[in-house]
Amino acid sequence: MPKKKCPACGSTETVKILYGMPSYEAFELMKRGEIVLGGCCVSDNDPTRQCKTCGQDFGFVDTFKILGMTSLEFYVGGYFGDSHFVYINGKRKNKLIRYGKTPGGMSVDLKHPKNEVNFHPDILLKEITLIPEQWITFAEEIAALEVSCWKDSYFDDYVCDGTQWRLTIRFPNREKISKNGSNDYPPYWNRFIKIMKKYIGEDIG
């Protein structure tokens, strides 16, 4: 069976986290680096694996948390070529995705569609309505990427300008997931972009 990939760094050098009172055999496995011990307190949202390369715990997919988001904001682009913007207002009863594509580093205001900045003739704007079944599937697909376990930032220090990106998912009680990067990306980036393309119908990223 192939080892599971770390969603933070992409390493497959990952091991199972064992919870509960460890046995003698468990201690021996820990000494050999084949498992890590997670303690005796067990909850419904404990991670199941740990990366031996970067130390990130992962392995719990929380779809219900993603379903409860208050907003999702995503941007990818730069000063050269097209920039792509995505905004989802999770507070709306009828969920929709707002998408904007701009040339040459231009910006849009997807939170306020009537803002005059959005009416530039070179800006493409779209709204995609999601029926409840689509919204649940979308949340499941995003949750499966374990975005909360990504590193906060991914930067390639050897590339100037190029492509920048940021992703912010907000939840009630001012909680949020905030990730960004410049010319470097998390291991599940291509899967994330594929999800966005699937629902928006545009070539993003």
Secondary structure, DSSP 4 states (H G I P E B T S, - for coil): -PPPPPTTT----EEEEEESS--HHHHHHHHTTSEEEEES---TT---EEETTT--EE----HHHHHT-SEEEEEEE-SSSEEEEEEEETT-SS-EEEEEEEETT----TTSTT-GGGG-TT-EEEEEE--HHHHHHHHHHHHTTTGGGS-SEEE-TT--SS-EEEEEEE-GGG-EEEEEEEB---TTHHHHHHHHHHHH-S---
